[in-house]
Amino acid sequence: MAAHAYSVMDSYIYRFALQQMALPLETSKVSCTDGGGLPPAAPHEFPHLSEMVIEHAMKPGYDYKDEFEFGLDLILDGLERLRA
C-alpha cells in the first residue's frame, strides 16, 4: 500500500509541477478564439476538453494552481479509504 501511495502522490505532484512550468504566465497570452492554446485539431477532436478550457480555464479568476489542492484532497481521501 505504501508503494502505491508514494507512486500516485509522486506522479501527481511531479506532473502538476511540470505542467505549471509549461503553462503561460498570463492567460492573456492564450486566445479563447484559437481553442485556448490547444493544438489546431484538438478543438474538433476533443470537444469536451476544448469546452473546459474555453468556458472555465480561460475565464477571469480561474487559477490552475488552485486545482492542485482539490486534486490532492481527492487522492488523499482515496488512500484513506483504502487504508481503512
N, CA, C and O atoms as CSV, one atom per row, in Angstrom:
chain,resi,resn,atom,element,x,y,z
A,1,MET,N,N,0.829,-1.200,0.000
A,1,MET,CA,C,0.000,0.000,0.000
A,1,MET,C,C,0.874,1.265,0.000
A,1,MET,O,O,0.566,2.234,-0.695
A,2,ALA,N,N,1.947,1.252,0.769
A,2,ALA,CA,C,2.809,2.429,0.854
A,2,ALA,C,C,3.429,2.745,-0.507
A,2,ALA,O,O,3.552,3.913,-0.876
A,3,ALA,N,N,3.819,1.714,-1.251
A,3,ALA,CA,C,4.406,1.937,-2.569
A,3,ALA,C,C,3.386,2.544,-3.520
A,3,ALA,O,O,3.720,3.430,-4.305
A,4,HIS,N,N,2.140,2.073,-3.456
A,4,HIS,CA,C,1.067,2.647,-4.286
A,4,HIS,C,C,0.850,4.115,-3.919
A,4,HIS,O,O,0.753,4.971,-4.798
A,5,ALA,N,N,0.777,4.396,-2.638
A,5,ALA,CA,C,0.540,5.760,-2.169
A,5,ALA,C,C,1.671,6.683,-2.615
A,5,ALA,O,O,1.420,7.783,-3.105
A,6,TYR,N,N,2.910,6.237,-2.447
A,6,TYR,CA,C,4.051,7.054,-2.849
A,6,TYR,C,C,4.025,7.311,-4.350
A,6,TYR,O,O,4.247,8.436,-4.799
A,7,SER,N,N,3.756,6.273,-5.116
A,7,SER,CA,C,3.761,6.387,-6.571
A,7,SER,C,C,2.713,7.379,-7.063
A,7,SER,O,O,3.012,8.234,-7.897
A,8,VAL,N,N,1.504,7.275,-6.558
A,8,VAL,CA,C,0.442,8.172,-7.031
A,8,VAL,C,C,0.705,9.609,-6.591
A,8,VAL,O,O,0.462,10.544,-7.353
A,9,MET,N,N,1.195,9.787,-5.382
A,9,MET,CA,C,1.494,11.138,-4.905
A,9,MET,C,C,2.641,11.742,-5.710
A,9,MET,O,O,2.571,12.901,-6.119
A,10,ASP,N,N,3.689,10.962,-5.935
A,10,ASP,CA,C,4.828,11.440,-6.704
A,10,ASP,C,C,4.401,11.813,-8.121
A,10,ASP,O,O,4.774,12.871,-8.628
A,11,SER,N,N,3.627,10.951,-8.751
A,11,SER,CA,C,3.181,11.208,-10.121
A,11,SER,C,C,2.336,12.474,-10.193
A,11,SER,O,O,2.531,13.305,-11.080
A,12,TYR,N,N,1.407,12.620,-9.271
A,12,TYR,CA,C,0.523,13.787,-9.281
A,12,TYR,C,C,1.311,15.075,-9.052
A,12,TYR,O,O,1.168,16.036,-9.809
A,13,ILE,N,N,2.131,15.096,-8.023
A,13,ILE,CA,C,2.870,16.311,-7.678
A,13,ILE,C,C,3.873,16.667,-8.770
A,13,ILE,O,O,3.977,17.829,-9.162
A,14,TYR,N,N,4.614,15.670,-9.264
A,14,TYR,CA,C,5.610,15.910,-10.307
A,14,TYR,C,C,4.947,16.404,-11.583
A,14,TYR,O,O,5.419,17.369,-12.184
A,15,ARG,N,N,3.869,15.767,-12.008
A,15,ARG,CA,C,3.160,16.163,-13.228
A,15,ARG,C,C,2.593,17.575,-13.086
A,15,ARG,O,O,2.669,18.376,-14.018
A,16,PHE,N,N,2.036,17.870,-11.942
A,16,PHE,CA,C,1.481,19.201,-11.724
A,16,PHE,C,C,2.580,20.261,-11.820
A,16,PHE,O,O,2.384,21.310,-12.433
A,17,ALA,N,N,3.728,19.986,-11.217
A,17,ALA,CA,C,4.840,20.940,-11.271
A,17,ALA,C,C,5.317,21.148,-12.704
A,17,ALA,O,O,5.580,22.279,-13.112
A,18,LEU,N,N,5.431,20.064,-13.471
A,18,LEU,CA,C,5.843,20.197,-14.871
A,18,LEU,C,C,4.835,21.009,-15.676
A,18,LEU,O,O,5.213,21.858,-16.483
A,19,GLN,N,N,3.565,20.745,-15.453
A,19,GLN,CA,C,2.533,21.463,-16.190
A,19,GLN,C,C,2.524,22.934,-15.811
A,19,GLN,O,O,2.324,23.789,-16.675
A,20,GLN,N,N,2.733,23.245,-14.551
A,20,GLN,CA,C,2.791,24.647,-14.119
A,20,GLN,C,C,3.913,25.384,-14.825
A,20,GLN,O,O,3.751,26.544,-15.205
A,21,MET,N,N,5.046,24.725,-15.004
A,21,MET,CA,C,6.176,25.362,-15.668
A,21,MET,C,C,5.898,25.580,-17.150
A,21,MET,O,O,6.440,26.511,-17.746
A,22,ALA,N,N,5.062,24.736,-17.757
A,22,ALA,CA,C,4.799,24.810,-19.191
A,22,ALA,C,C,3.669,25.779,-19.541
A,22,ALA,O,O,3.592,26.250,-20.676
A,23,LEU,N,N,2.797,26.078,-18.585
A,23,LEU,CA,C,1.671,26.964,-18.863
A,23,LEU,C,C,2.144,28.395,-19.039
A,23,LEU,O,O,3.153,28.795,-18.458
A,24,PRO,N,N,1.415,29.174,-19.846
A,24,PRO,CA,C,1.773,30.592,-19.969
A,24,PRO,C,C,1.628,31.289,-18.619
A,24,PRO,O,O,0.774,30.931,-17.808
A,25,LEU,N,N,2.471,32.283,-18.396
A,25,LEU,CA,C,2.407,33.009,-17.128
A,25,LEU,C,C,1.135,33.827,-17.009
A,25,LEU,O,O,0.629,34.041,-15.908
A,26,GLU,N,N,0.616,34.287,-18.142
A,26,GLU,CA,C,-0.597,35.091,-18.147
A,26,GLU,C,C,-1.595,34.460,-19.094
A,26,GLU,O,O,-1.236,34.051,-20.198
A,27,THR,N,N,-2.871,34.378,-18.660
A,27,THR,CA,C,-3.880,33.806,-19.538
A,27,THR,C,C,-4.131,34.697,-20.747
A,27,THR,O,O,-4.686,34.236,-21.745
A,28,SER,N,N,-3.729,35.973,-20.674
A,28,SER,CA,C,-3.922,36.866,-21.810
A,28,SER,C,C,-3.048,36.462,-22.999
A,28,SER,O,O,-3.304,36.886,-24.127
A,29,LYS,N,N,-2.011,35.639,-22.752
A,29,LYS,CA,C,-1.151,35.188,-23.830
A,29,LYS,C,C,-1.802,34.073,-24.648
A,29,LYS,O,O,-1.326,33.732,-25.731
A,30,VAL,N,N,-2.888,33.508,-24.126
A,30,VAL,CA,C,-3.576,32.423,-24.812
A,30,VAL,C,C,-4.942,32.935,-25.243
A,30,VAL,O,O,-5.683,33.494,-24.435
A,31,SER,N,N,-5.266,32.749,-26.482
A,31,SER,CA,C,-6.514,33.274,-27.021
A,31,SER,C,C,-7.650,32.270,-26.910
A,31,SER,O,O,-7.469,31.087,-27.197
A,32,CYS,N,N,-8.814,32.739,-26.496
A,32,CYS,CA,C,-10.006,31.888,-26.461
A,32,CYS,C,C,-10.456,31.522,-27.869
A,32,CYS,O,O,-11.067,30.473,-28.071
A,33,THR,N,N,-10.168,32.360,-28.824
A,33,THR,CA,C,-10.641,32.109,-30.182
A,33,THR,C,C,-9.850,31.020,-30.878
A,33,THR,O,O,-10.320,30.457,-31.867
A,34,ASP,N,N,-8.654,30.709,-30.384
A,34,ASP,CA,C,-7.871,29.660,-31.037
A,34,ASP,C,C,-7.953,28.337,-30.291
A,34,ASP,O,O,-7.081,27.482,-30.443
A,35,GLY,N,N,-8.991,28.165,-29.492
A,35,GLY,CA,C,-9.146,26.912,-28.760
A,35,GLY,C,C,-8.397,26.900,-27.444
A,35,GLY,O,O,-8.143,25.831,-26.890
A,36,GLY,N,N,-8.042,28.058,-26.935
A,36,GLY,CA,C,-7.398,28.135,-25.641
A,36,GLY,C,C,-5.986,27.597,-25.623
A,36,GLY,O,O,-5.518,27.132,-24.584
A,37,GLY,N,N,-5.301,27.650,-26.742
A,37,GLY,CA,C,-3.933,27.183,-26.772
A,37,GLY,C,C,-3.796,25.703,-27.074
A,37,GLY,O,O,-2.692,25.162,-27.031
A,38,LEU,N,N,-4.901,25.044,-27.378
A,38,LEU,CA,C,-4.849,23.634,-27.746
A,38,LEU,C,C,-4.291,23.498,-29.151
A,38,LEU,O,O,-4.356,24.444,-29.935
A,39,PRO,N,N,-3.742,22.332,-29.481
A,39,PRO,CA,C,-3.295,22.128,-30.860
A,39,PRO,C,C,-4.436,22.368,-31.832
A,39,PRO,O,O,-5.593,22.166,-31.464
A,40,PRO,N,N,-4.154,22.797,-33.069
A,40,PRO,CA,C,-5.205,23.177,-34.014
A,40,PRO,C,C,-6.308,22.142,-34.198
A,40,PRO,O,O,-7.472,22.523,-34.317
A,41,ALA,N,N,-5.996,20.862,-34.227
A,41,ALA,CA,C,-7.024,19.848,-34.448
A,41,ALA,C,C,-7.785,19.519,-33.170
A,41,ALA,O,O,-8.881,18.962,-33.235
A,42,ALA,N,N,-7.234,19.848,-32.024
A,42,ALA,CA,C,-7.797,19.441,-30.745
A,42,ALA,C,C,-9.234,19.906,-30.499
A,42,ALA,O,O,-10.032,19.111,-30.001
A,43,PRO,N,N,-9.610,21.151,-30.820
A,43,PRO,CA,C,-10.995,21.537,-30.523
A,43,PRO,C,C,-12.025,20.629,-31.186
A,43,PRO,O,O,-13.093,20.399,-30.619
A,44,HIS,N,N,-11.726,20.110,-32.372
A,44,HIS,CA,C,-12.669,19.211,-33.045
A,44,HIS,C,C,-12.524,17.778,-32.543
A,44,HIS,O,O,-13.512,17.050,-32.446
A,45,GLU,N,N,-11.322,17.381,-32.231
A,45,GLU,CA,C,-11.079,16.022,-31.766
A,45,GLU,C,C,-11.421,15.834,-30.291
A,45,GLU,O,O,-11.782,14.737,-29.866
A,46,PHE,N,N,-11.306,16.896,-29.525
A,46,PHE,CA,C,-11.552,16.840,-28.087
A,46,PHE,C,C,-12.516,17.944,-27.679
A,46,PHE,O,O,-12.109,18.896,-27.013
A,47,PRO,N,N,-13.778,17.839,-28.061
A,47,PRO,CA,C,-14.716,18.936,-27.801
A,47,PRO,C,C,-14.940,19.215,-26.313
A,47,PRO,O,O,-15.132,20.370,-25.932
A,48,HIS,N,N,-14.918,18.198,-25.478
A,48,HIS,CA,C,-15.152,18.432,-24.053
A,48,HIS,C,C,-13.960,19.124,-23.397
A,48,HIS,O,O,-14.130,19.986,-22.534
A,49,LEU,N,N,-12.756,18.740,-23.811
A,49,LEU,CA,C,-11.563,19.417,-23.319
A,49,LEU,C,C,-11.567,20.876,-23.771
A,49,LEU,O,O,-11.261,21.776,-22.989
A,50,SER,N,N,-11.914,21.102,-25.027
A,50,SER,CA,C,-11.974,22.468,-25.553
A,50,SER,C,C,-13.000,23.294,-24.792
A,50,SER,O,O,-12.756,24.458,-24.473
A,51,GLU,N,N,-14.148,22.691,-24.502
A,51,GLU,CA,C,-15.191,23.400,-23.755
A,51,GLU,C,C,-14.692,23.761,-22.357
A,51,GLU,O,O,-14.936,24.872,-21.884
A,52,MET,N,N,-14.001,22.843,-21.693
A,52,MET,CA,C,-13.492,23.128,-20.355
A,52,MET,C,C,-12.501,24.287,-20.395
A,52,MET,O,O,-12.546,25.177,-19.545
A,53,VAL,N,N,-11.605,24.275,-21.381
A,53,VAL,CA,C,-10.608,25.331,-21.483
A,53,VAL,C,C,-11.271,26.681,-21.747
A,53,VAL,O,O,-10.975,27.668,-21.072
A,54,ILE,N,N,-12.167,26.719,-22.730
A,54,ILE,CA,C,-12.778,27.984,-23.131
A,54,ILE,C,C,-13.791,28.491,-22.107
A,54,ILE,O,O,-13.834,29.686,-21.814
A,55,GLU,N,N,-14.608,27.584,-21.561
A,55,GLU,CA,C,-15.688,28.003,-20.664
A,55,GLU,C,C,-15.262,28.140,-19.201
A,55,GLU,O,O,-15.969,28.761,-18.407
A,56,HIS,N,N,-14.118,27.566,-18.842
A,56,HIS,CA,C,-13.701,27.634,-17.439
A,56,HIS,C,C,-12.292,28.198,-17.287
A,56,HIS,O,O,-12.098,29.236,-16.655
A,57,ALA,N,N,-11.313,27.513,-17.867
A,57,ALA,CA,C,-9.917,27.882,-17.625
A,57,ALA,C,C,-9.547,29.249,-18.182
A,57,ALA,O,O,-8.651,29.906,-17.653
A,58,MET,N,N,-10.218,29.687,-19.237
A,58,MET,CA,C,-9.887,30.982,-19.831
A,58,MET,C,C,-10.679,32.141,-19.236
A,58,MET,O,O,-10.482,33.292,-19.625
A,59,LYS,N,N,-11.561,31.847,-18.308
A,59,LYS,CA,C,-12.367,32.901,-17.689
A,59,LYS,C,C,-11.547,33.637,-16.630
A,59,LYS,O,O,-10.684,33.042,-15.984
A,60,PRO,N,N,-11.815,34.924,-16.455
A,60,PRO,CA,C,-11.117,35.678,-15.411
A,60,PRO,C,C,-11.350,35.043,-14.033
A,60,PRO,O,O,-12.457,34.609,-13.716
A,61,GLY,N,N,-10.313,35.000,-13.245
A,61,GLY,CA,C,-10.428,34.462,-11.895
A,61,GLY,C,C,-10.044,33.000,-11.775
A,61,GLY,O,O,-9.789,32.522,-10.670
A,62,TYR,N,N,-9.997,32.274,-12.896
A,62,TYR,CA,C,-9.603,30.867,-12.835
A,62,TYR,C,C,-8.090,30.796,-12.658
A,62,TYR,O,O,-7.339,31.420,-13.407
A,63,ASP,N,N,-7.655,30.042,-11.673
A,63,ASP,CA,C,-6.226,29.877,-11.432
A,63,ASP,C,C,-5.929,28.395,-11.319
A,63,ASP,O,O,-6.372,27.736,-10.379
A,64,TYR,N,N,-5.187,27.875,-12.271
A,64,TYR,CA,C,-4.898,26.448,-12.325
A,64,TYR,C,C,-4.229,25.961,-11.044
A,64,TYR,O,O,-4.421,24.812,-10.645
A,65,LYS,N,N,-3.451,26.817,-10.401
A,65,LYS,CA,C,-2.781,26.424,-9.156
A,65,LYS,C,C,-3.784,26.033,-8.087
A,65,LYS,O,O,-3.481,25.189,-7.244
A,66,ASP,N,N,-4.971,26.626,-8.098
A,66,ASP,CA,C,-5.992,26.293,-7.102
A,66,ASP,C,C,-6.494,24.861,-7.260
A,66,ASP,O,O,-7.014,24.279,-6.308
A,67,GLU,N,N,-6.345,24.298,-8.442
A,67,GLU,CA,C,-6.812,22.938,-8.686
A,67,GLU,C,C,-5.925,21.898,-8.018
A,67,GLU,O,O,-6.360,20.769,-7.791
A,68,PHE,N,N,-4.692,22.262,-7.701
A,68,PHE,CA,C,-3.778,21.312,-7.082
A,68,PHE,C,C,-4.338,20.784,-5.770
A,68,PHE,O,O,-4.358,19.574,-5.544
A,69,GLU,N,N,-4.789,21.673,-4.915
A,69,GLU,CA,C,-5.287,21.263,-3.605
A,69,GLU,C,C,-6.523,20.371,-3.730
A,69,GLU,O,O,-6.669,19.405,-2.982
A,70,PHE,N,N,-7.404,20.689,-4.666
A,70,PHE,CA,C,-8.592,19.863,-4.890
A,70,PHE,C,C,-8.181,18.438,-5.276
A,70,PHE,O,O,-8.689,17.469,-4.712
A,71,GLY,N,N,-7.267,18.316,-6.233
A,71,GLY,CA,C,-6.807,17.002,-6.671
A,71,GLY,C,C,-6.076,16.242,-5.578
A,71,GLY,O,O,-6.251,15.034,-5.424
A,72,LEU,N,N,-5.262,16.953,-4.825
A,72,LEU,CA,C,-4.532,16.314,-3.727
A,72,LEU,C,C,-5.503,15.774,-2.686
A,72,LEU,O,O,-5.297,14.678,-2.166
A,73,ASP,N,N,-6.557,16.521,-2.373
A,73,ASP,CA,C,-7.573,16.044,-1.433
A,73,ASP,C,C,-8.252,14.781,-1.949
A,73,ASP,O,O,-8.512,13.862,-1.172
A,74,LEU,N,N,-8.544,14.721,-3.251
A,74,LEU,CA,C,-9.147,13.513,-3.823
A,74,LEU,C,C,-8.232,12.307,-3.647
A,74,LEU,O,O,-8.683,11.225,-3.269
A,75,ILE,N,N,-6.962,12.498,-3.919
A,75,ILE,CA,C,-6.001,11.401,-3.780
A,75,ILE,C,C,-5.901,10.959,-2.319
A,75,ILE,O,O,-5.958,9.766,-2.020
A,76,LEU,N,N,-5.752,11.919,-1.419
A,76,LEU,CA,C,-5.623,11.569,-0.003
A,76,LEU,C,C,-6.875,10.895,0.538
A,76,LEU,O,O,-6.774,9.961,1.335
A,77,ASP,N,N,-8.050,11.349,0.121
A,77,ASP,CA,C,-9.294,10.704,0.552
A,77,ASP,C,C,-9.364,9.259,0.048
A,77,ASP,O,O,-9.771,8.360,0.783
A,78,GLY,N,N,-8.965,9.042,-1.210
A,78,GLY,CA,C,-8.965,7.694,-1.761
A,78,GLY,C,C,-7.982,6.783,-1.042
A,78,GLY,O,O,-8.297,5.625,-0.768
A,79,LEU,N,N,-6.798,7.291,-0.733
A,79,LEU,CA,C,-5.818,6.492,0.007
A,79,LEU,C,C,-6.324,6.184,1.415
A,79,LEU,O,O,-6.105,5.090,1.935
A,80,GLU,N,N,-6.987,7.135,2.013
A,80,GLU,CA,C,-7.539,6.916,3.359
A,80,GLU,C,C,-8.600,5.813,3.338
A,80,GLU,O,O,-8.650,4.987,4.249
A,81,ARG,N,N,-9.444,5.796,2.309
A,81,ARG,CA,C,-10.455,4.731,2.197
A,81,ARG,C,C,-9.790,3.367,2.034
A,81,ARG,O,O,-10.249,2.382,2.612
A,82,LEU,N,N,-8.723,3.303,1.259
A,82,LEU,CA,C,-8.012,2.037,1.066
A,82,LEU,C,C,-7.345,1.578,2.376
A,82,LEU,O,O,-7.288,0.386,2.677
A,83,ARG,N,N,-6.855,2.538,3.126
A,83,ARG,CA,C,-6.187,2.201,4.392
A,83,ARG,C,C,-7.163,1.618,5.404
A,83,ARG,O,O,-6.828,0.716,6.171
A,84,ALA,N,N,-8.374,2.153,5.386
A,84,ALA,CA,C,-9.411,1.674,6.308
A,84,ALA,C,C,-9.921,0.350,5.825
A,84,ALA,O,O,-10.802,-0.238,6.452
